[in-house]
Amino acid sequence: MVVDTRVATVTTAIAVSDERVLYPLVAEFLSNRGFKASTEVFYHGRRSYEIDVVGIKGHQVLAVEVKLKCFSKAFRQAMKRLRHSDYVYMGFPMPYASFAAQEYHRAINKFGLGIIGIGEDKSYEIVQPKHSKQLNSALKERFIRDLKRQVELRKGGEIALCMASAQ
């Protein structure tokens, strides 16, 4: 497990009550690494669900589940994303991100998940993810096609159609 010790000292807590406020900071983090980032993306599989932030670079898919504190919920959701994403992060506000990286390092390392710490104006990689061992190529291809369709619909102002089809 790789923990960035320079970031572990960031202790400024963010006062937010809705995780969606953090999505733009995570999307910017992905964009700075060359990914095209989208927020609140729907995955349509056997069971449909929403992914908080998704990044695509070339043929590489990166998913991020953002939570204010609840590690167990973020972990459960991140585990589902391993089937169709090359890399999966869990994002938490600082300093909870540093706490989670230390407290749950065995589970994080076992499944190759990463952790992003979200500060007041920037996101930091606390734990680097490993390539998913559970990746299913067919599910990934379907997800990429679906994601591109959703992005096109958003550009056309028809996001309601995407949301309705997920229900």
Secondary structure as GFF3:
##gff-version 3
##sequence-region A 1 167
A	DSSP	three_ten_helix	19	22	.	.	.	ID=ss1
A	DSSP	alpha_helix	23	31	.	.	.	ID=ss2
A	DSSP	beta_strand	36	43	.	.	.	ID=ss3
A	DSSP	beta_strand	49	57	.	.	.	ID=ss4
A	DSSP	beta_strand	60	66	.	.	.	ID=ss5
A	DSSP	alpha_helix	71	81	.	.	.	ID=ss6
A	DSSP	beta_strand	87	93	.	.	.	ID=ss7
A	DSSP	alpha_helix	96	103	.	.	.	ID=ss8
A	DSSP	alpha_helix	105	111	.	.	.	ID=ss9
A	DSSP	beta_strand	114	118	.	.	.	ID=ss10
A	DSSP	beta_strand	123	127	.	.	.	ID=ss11
A	DSSP	alpha_helix	137	155	.	.	.	ID=ss12
A	DSSP	alpha_helix	159	165	.	.	.	ID=ss13
###
